[in-house]
Amino acid sequence: MKPSLVSRIRNIWIMSHWMRNEAVAAAAMLVVRRNEVKLRRAEDEKELEKNAGQLGVDAAGNLRVIRVLDDYVVPFECGL
C-alpha cells in the first residue's frame, strides 16, 4: 500500500524540524566554543602581562620595564 500524501508531508515536516534543531545545537556549540577561546586568550594575555613586568636598569641608571628574550634584553615598549 502506498503512503498517503499527508503521511509524506508529515515525514518531511518531522525531518525538517529535526534538521532545524540540529542546526540550532551546532550554532550554540560554535558560540560557546568562541566564548571559551576569547576567555582563554584573555587569560593568556594577562599571563603575558604578568610575566612581562620585569625591571631592569638602562645605561643612565634608570629603572625600566623589560622583557628578557633568549639572549637579548629588550625594553618593554619595543617588545609588544
C-alpha positions, -999 to 999 in steps of 0.1 A, spaced: 0 0 0 13 34 -10 17 60 18 -7 90 15 3 125 6 -4 137 42 19 110 55 47 120 32 43 157 41 43 148 78 76 129 74 91 158 55 79 182 82 94 160 110 127 157 92 129 195 86 121 201 123 149 177 133 174 193 109 164 228 123 171 216 159 204 201 148 214 234 132 205 254 163 225 230 185 255 233 162 253 271 162 251 271 200 282 249 203 301 273 180 291 303 202 302 285 233 335 275 217 341 311 206 335 324 241 359 298 255 386 308 231 381 345 240 384 337 277 415 316 271 431 344 251 423 370 278 439 347 304 469 342 282 473 380 277 471 385 315 497 359 320 520 376 294 514 410 311 523 395 344 555 379 331 565 409 311 567 432 341 604 426 350 625 455 360 659 464 345 683 493 346 692 512 314 726 529 306 716 560 325 708 540 357 670 545 354 646 516 362 628 503 331 603 476 325 619 450 303 613 416 287 641 390 287 643 371 255 667 342 249 699 362 245 686 398 245 671 423 269 645 444 251 628 475 265 591 467 272 579 494 248 598 478 219 587 442 226 550 443 220 
